[in-house]
């Protein structure tokens, strides 16, 4: 079934244009990342842990129910697929790409991102990269720095691949590498299963929740809460009884105690 656009726009608080334009693309992208958190908590729910038959569903109905109706978040395969479905329904040309994350060594290609074409210009959209996620799409152009609130991004080329970078402590940090080859849905199913089941996956090892704000980001990694406000970081370690309340307060996620 098609995405119920009015309910989606209410969920993300978007009230702008719906015509195919760069302005619309940027507005919807920003609205989603400010409203729908990056999170992998489903992987750690009791009925999913160590259950090889449990899958995070990526179809339209499942994504709409989880991210819009139930007001949860998701990781890249969920958040970016929802964004792709919305943009496609509005008439945008959207291609799904895959990337290798570079923030740790020897990681497989598992990250999902989007290539959006508007006229003669192409844009990289990514509403599901968590800690270093984009606020808005960036042009698919090499060595062009893009300022987004307190962050600065650019694309460079290495080994015939695009590499997304962000500045951290005045240095450029590699985030992930990719090509513009379109990836089929069946390949994303394999990636989705790996990141949610393989014991080496960071998402299996950790509970991660991130929400972007115009003034920064809020990151909850297991019991470690980090609030980034205009470049200044505040960190604290939560106690058990504060974890669920923190999810509700900062990320709008309400989970049962069990």
C-alpha positions as CSV (number, residue, x, y, z in Angstrom):
1,X,0.0,0.0,0.0
2,X,1.2,3.6,-0.6
3,X,2.5,5.6,2.3
4,X,-0.2,7.7,3.9
5,X,1.6,11.0,3.2
6,X,-0.5,13.2,5.5
7,X,0.2,11.0,8.5
8,X,3.9,10.9,7.6
9,X,4.0,14.7,7.4
10,X,2.3,15.0,10.7
11,X,4.8,12.6,12.2
12,X,7.8,14.6,11.1
13,X,6.1,18.0,11.4
14,X,6.6,18.9,7.7
15,X,4.4,21.7,6.3
16,X,6.3,22.7,3.2
17,X,6.0,22.2,-0.5
18,X,5.5,18.7,-2.0
19,X,6.7,19.6,-5.5
20,X,9.8,17.9,-6.9
21,X,12.5,20.4,-6.0
22,X,15.7,20.7,-4.0
23,X,13.8,22.8,-1.4
24,X,11.3,20.0,-0.9
25,X,14.0,17.4,-0.7
26,X,16.0,19.3,1.9
27,X,12.9,20.2,3.9
28,X,11.5,16.6,4.2
29,X,15.0,15.2,4.9
30,X,15.6,17.6,7.8
31,X,12.1,17.1,9.1
32,X,12.6,13.4,9.3
33,X,16.0,13.4,11.0
34,X,14.7,15.9,13.6
35,X,11.7,13.7,14.3
36,X,12.4,10.0,13.7
37,X,15.4,8.8,15.7
38,X,18.1,6.4,14.6
39,X,17.8,3.4,16.9
40,X,18.4,-0.3,16.9
41,X,16.4,-1.3,20.0
42,X,14.3,-3.8,18.1
43,X,17.4,-6.0,17.8
44,X,17.5,-6.2,21.6
45,X,13.8,-6.9,22.3
46,X,13.4,-10.1,24.2
47,X,11.6,-12.0,21.4
48,X,14.3,-11.1,18.9
49,X,17.5,-11.8,20.8
50,X,19.3,-14.8,19.4
51,X,16.3,-15.6,17.3
52,X,17.4,-16.5,13.8
53,X,13.8,-16.5,12.6
54,X,13.1,-13.0,13.7
55,X,13.5,-10.3,11.0
56,X,13.3,-6.5,11.0
57,X,10.7,-6.0,8.3
58,X,11.5,-3.5,5.5
59,X,8.2,-3.5,3.6
60,X,6.0,-0.4,3.3
61,X,3.3,-1.5,5.8
62,X,5.8,-2.6,8.4
63,X,7.9,0.6,8.1
64,X,4.9,2.9,8.2
65,X,3.4,1.1,11.3
66,X,6.7,1.1,13.2
67,X,8.1,4.6,12.3
68,X,5.0,6.6,11.8
69,X,2.1,5.0,13.7
70,X,4.1,3.6,16.7
71,X,6.5,6.5,16.7
72,X,9.6,4.5,16.9
73,X,12.9,4.9,15.1
74,X,15.0,2.6,13.0
75,X,18.5,2.2,11.5
76,X,19.5,2.9,8.0
77,X,17.6,0.1,6.2
78,X,14.4,1.4,7.9
79,X,14.7,5.2,8.0
80,X,16.2,5.5,4.6
81,X,13.7,3.1,3.0
82,X,10.8,5.1,4.5
83,X,12.4,8.3,3.1
84,X,12.8,6.7,-0.3
85,X,9.2,5.5,-0.4
86,X,7.9,9.0,0.5
87,X,10.1,10.8,-2.1
88,X,9.2,8.3,-4.8
89,X,5.5,8.7,-4.1
90,X,6.0,12.5,-4.5
91,X,7.6,11.9,-7.9
92,X,11.3,12.1,-7.1
93,X,13.8,9.8,-8.8
94,X,15.4,7.8,-6.1
95,X,18.1,5.1,-6.3
96,X,19.2,3.0,-3.4
97,X,22.9,2.7,-2.8
98,X,25.1,0.7,-0.4
99,X,28.2,1.8,1.5
100,X,31.0,0.4,3.6
101,X,31.3,2.2,6.9
102,X,34.9,3.4,7.6
103,X,34.6,4.4,11.3
104,X,36.0,0.9,12.2
105,X,38.4,-1.4,10.3
106,X,37.3,-4.3,8.0
107,X,33.6,-3.7,8.1
108,X,31.4,-5.3,5.3
109,X,29.2,-3.3,3.0
110,X,26.0,-2.9,5.0
111,X,24.9,0.7,5.0
112,X,22.0,2.0,3.0
113,X,21.9,5.5,1.5
114,X,19.9,7.3,-1.3
115,X,20.8,9.0,-4.5
116,X,18.2,11.5,-5.5
117,X,18.2,13.0,-9.0
118,X,16.5,16.3,-9.7
119,X,17.0,17.5,-13.2
120,X,20.7,17.4,-14.0
121,X,21.8,17.5,-10.3
122,X,22.2,14.5,-8.0
123,X,22.1,14.5,-4.2
124,X,23.1,12.1,-1.5
125,X,20.4,11.7,1.1
126,X,20.9,9.8,4.3
127,X,18.5,9.9,7.2
128,X,20.0,6.8,8.9
129,X,23.6,7.2,9.9
130,X,23.2,8.0,13.6
131,X,26.1,9.7,15.3
132,X,27.5,11.5,12.2
133,X,24.3,11.6,10.1
134,X,23.5,14.3,7.6
135,X,21.0,17.0,8.5
136,X,20.1,17.6,4.8
137,X,21.2,16.0,1.5
138,X,24.5,17.1,0.0
139,X,25.3,17.4,-3.7
140,X,27.1,14.5,-5.4
141,X,30.1,16.6,-6.1
142,X,33.7,16.1,-5.1
143,X,35.6,18.4,-2.7
144,X,32.6,20.6,-2.1
145,X,32.3,21.5,1.6
146,X,28.8,21.7,3.0
147,X,28.0,23.4,6.3
148,X,25.1,22.0,8.2
149,X,24.5,23.6,11.5
150,X,27.6,22.8,13.6
151,X,28.9,20.2,11.2
152,X,30.8,20.3,7.9
153,X,30.7,17.5,5.3
154,X,32.3,16.8,2.0
155,X,32.8,14.0,-0.6
156,X,36.2,13.0,-1.8
157,X,37.3,10.2,-4.1
158,X,39.5,7.3,-3.1
159,X,40.1,4.1,-5.1
160,X,37.4,5.1,-7.5
161,X,34.8,5.4,-4.7
162,X,33.1,8.4,-3.1
163,X,34.0,8.9,0.5
164,X,31.8,10.9,2.8
165,X,33.8,12.9,5.4
166,X,32.9,15.1,8.4
167,X,35.1,17.4,10.4
168,X,35.9,16.3,13.9
169,X,38.4,18.2,16.1
170,X,39.3,20.3,13.0
171,X,40.3,17.1,11.1
172,X,38.4,15.3,8.3
173,X,37.0,12.0,9.4
174,X,36.0,9.2,6.9
175,X,32.5,8.0,7.5
176,X,31.8,5.6,4.6
177,X,32.6,4.8,1.0
178,X,30.2,4.0,-1.9
179,X,29.7,3.9,-5.6
180,X,26.6,5.1,-7.5
181,X,25.7,1.5,-8.5
182,X,22.0,0.8,-7.7
183,X,21.5,-2.0,-5.2
184,X,18.6,-4.4,-5.4
185,X,16.2,-5.0,-2.5
186,X,17.2,-8.6,-2.0
187,X,20.8,-7.5,-1.3
188,X,19.6,-5.1,1.4
189,X,17.7,-8.0,2.9
190,X,21.0,-9.8,3.4
191,X,22.7,-6.7,4.8
192,X,19.7,-6.1,7.1
193,X,20.0,-9.7,8.4
194,X,23.7,-9.4,9.0
195,X,23.6,-6.1,11.0
196,X,20.7,-7.4,13.2
197,X,22.0,-11.0,13.8
198,X,25.7,-11.4,13.3
199,X,27.6,-11.4,16.6
200,X,30.3,-9.0,15.2
201,X,27.6,-6.4,14.3
202,X,27.8,-3.2,16.3
203,X,24.0,-3.3,16.5
204,X,24.0,-6.7,18.1
205,X,26.7,-5.6,20.6
206,X,25.2,-2.3,21.6
207,X,21.9,-0.5,22.0
208,X,22.2,2.8,20.1
209,X,19.7,5.7,19.9
210,X,20.5,9.1,18.2
211,X,18.3,12.1,17.4
212,X,19.5,15.2,15.5
213,X,18.6,18.7,16.6
214,X,19.4,22.0,15.0
215,X,21.7,22.8,17.9
216,X,23.5,19.4,17.8
217,X,22.8,15.7,18.6
218,X,21.7,13.5,21.4
219,X,23.3,10.1,21.6
220,X,22.4,7.2,23.9
221,X,24.9,4.3,23.6
222,X,23.9,1.7,26.0
223,X,23.8,3.6,29.3
224,X,26.1,6.4,28.1
225,X,24.2,9.6,27.3
226,X,25.9,12.4,25.3
227,X,24.3,15.7,24.5
228,X,26.1,17.9,21.9
229,X,24.9,21.5,22.0
230,X,26.5,24.0,19.6
231,X,29.7,21.9,19.6
232,X,29.8,21.5,23.4
233,X,29.5,18.0,24.7
234,X,27.9,16.9,28.0
235,X,28.1,13.2,29.0
236,X,26.7,11.1,31.8
237,X,26.2,7.5,32.7
238,X,22.6,6.5,33.4
239,X,21.3,4.1,36.0
240,X,18.9,1.3,35.1
241,X,15.8,3.1,36.3
242,X,16.7,6.2,34.2
243,X,17.1,4.4,30.9
244,X,13.5,4.2,29.8
245,X,12.7,7.7,31.0
246,X,15.6,9.0,29.0
247,X,14.4,7.3,25.8
248,X,11.0,8.9,26.3
249,X,12.3,12.4,27.3
250,X,14.9,12.9,24.5
251,X,13.8,10.5,21.7
252,X,10.1,10.2,22.1
253,X,10.3,6.4,22.5
254,X,8.1,4.7,25.0
255,X,8.9,1.1,25.8
256,X,7.4,-1.3,28.4
257,X,9.7,-1.9,31.3
258,X,10.1,-5.6,30.5
